[in-house]
């Protein structure tokens, strides 16, 4: 577990979405090892709020997607 590097990865992600597979895997492993409840998780959620709030504020947006198969539509129209 290298939480110092994971904190740095979170800092880098707040500055821009530069995704590196190895870094994301390391971050996820460290989050898992603390059961998603430790200081690293709290820091990640705080960073997410920092990035989100300038764009969306404190609003909540729900998004849903309903997929209807073509077969079901044909049966309903028959």
N, C-alpha and C positions, 0 to 999 in steps of 0.2 A: 504494500500500500504506500503510495507516494502522494499524500494529500497536498503537499506543498505544490507539486506540479499540477494537481487537479485544480487548486485555487487559481493558478496562473492560466490554465486552460479556460476557466470560466471568465476571467478578466479579458482574455483574448476574444472570446465569443461576444462579449458585450461591446467590443469595439468594431466588430464586423463578423459576418457569418463565414468565417474561414474554417471549414470542416476538414479535419485530418482524421482518417479512420483510426489510427493508433491512439491519438489523443482522446477521441470520443470513447473508445474501448476502455482506456485507462480510467477516464472519468466515471464511466458506468460501473466499472469494477469497484472503484473506491466508494461510490454511492451505495452500491450493494453491500459492501463489507461493513458499512455503518448502519445498515438496515433502513436507509433513506430517512433517518431521523436525527442525524448528528449535525455538527457544525458545517460540514461541507454541503449538506442538503439545504440548510438554512441560508447559506451564502448563495447557492444556486438560485433559490426562490427569490431572494432579495435582488439578485442580478436580473432575473426575469422581470420583476416589477420595475426595475430601473429602466429597462429597455421598452417595456410595454406602455407605461403610464404617459410618456410624452405623446404617444400616438393615439391611445384609446382612453386615457384617463382612468376613471374608476368604473367605467361602464362595463356591463356584461353583455356579450353577444352570443346568442345561441345559433348554431348552424346545424341543419339536418339535411339528410339526403335520403330520398326514397327512390328505390330502384324497383321498377315494375317490369317483369319480363314480357316480351312480345306475346308469348303464348297466353298469359293471363289477360292481357288487353284484348286479344282476339276472343277469348272465352266470354269476357264481360260484354263485348259488343255484339255477340251472337244472340 
